[in-house]
Amino acid sequence: MKKSIVKMMSDAAAAAADKKEPPKPVAGQKVTAPVVNSMGRALSHMREDSIVALDPSKIDPSPFSDRFETDLEAQEALEELKLSIQDEGQRIPVLVRPHPTERDRYQLAYGHRRLFAIQTLMAEAGKPETFKVKAYVRKLSDAELIKEQSLENGVRENLTFAEMVLWAVQLREAGLKQREMQPVLGQVQTVISNMRKIADSIPHDIIRAIGRARNVGRPAWMELAKLFEDPAAEQRVRSVIDGEDFRLSAAQDRMSMVTQAARGKQKKAAPATQAAAEITSNGTVLAKLKRTSAATVFSIPKSEAEFSHWLEENLPDVYRDYLRQRQDAGRTKG
């Protein structure tokens, strides 16, 4: 696999050398042009491809894993997508390639969240054979599959910095050099070099334990990597991530807890976010309720859109009734 990828990348680099060299990107600036060019090529391919319906059970994940699917934040996003596909169907096809070693099977290039949602619905259904996945089928080398997968990351579903760090590790293990990773990650070599330092300093299972950490960027990860220069930091961090408080905290809070532990300080866990509770009536789920330290959130399914509009119009009256009842209860106690 390494030879095929490196050879393809080398051929591409040689071909580019015969042309006029493009201006070098400014330090810190994202490499966007290759992503835009890749998107144009992908759209051209899609116009040429035909959409087929495939058995979801015959599609395997990409051999290159770029996302943290065990993270609570990712699981919630997948649950939302699952409900959307259940209500509206699959709107955007996935891209697969024929499996390189197994007959009548496929490997995913992009659309893994759509595929996972459909496979979950299929497992829950009484007639799983009725489920199909809309897909484009294209012969792809490993290098081409990586490019297509990265196109989705750059255009449709951006990776967090933590996910890019471990994605860069896999690209390196596949044989790509830092300059070859630029168009794949959409980052300049300086940033990719920082990703390598982070991945070499922080054990990968700890990065995954912290999670996607959507709002945690490069400076915080660089700071944490530096703290791991202390040989005792890893043991202190592991004592924190094994706790239930850590597992139930939001990713940003987990990052803070790990950083404090690496410094040798213990940070008290933020109040855990409770799992969403279902509000039902006659067996119908009217809404899901989730309480956090900051707010209480109601989520009403699209199937109950009429109820959602009614509640929007009548919520002030409901609140006034609540205040009246509270006042009456106060008088009774008095």
Secondary structure, 3 states (H helix, E strand, C coil): CHHHHHHHHHHHHHHHHCCCCCCCCCCCCCCCHHHHHHHHHHHHHHHHCCEEEECHHHEECCCCCCCCCCCHHHHHHHHHHHHHHHHHCCCCCEEEEECCCCCCCEEEEECHHHHHHHHHHHHHCCCHHHCCEEEEECCCCHHHHHHHHHHHHHHCCCCCHHHHHHHHHHHHHCCCCHHHHHHHHCCCHHHHHHHHHHHHHCCHHHHHHHCCCCCCCHHHHHHHHHHCCCCCHHHHHHHHHCCHHHHHCCHHHHHHHHHHHHHCCCCCCCCCCCCCEEEEECCEEEEEEEECCCCEEEECCHHHHHHHHHHHHHHHHHHHHHHHHHHHHHHHHC
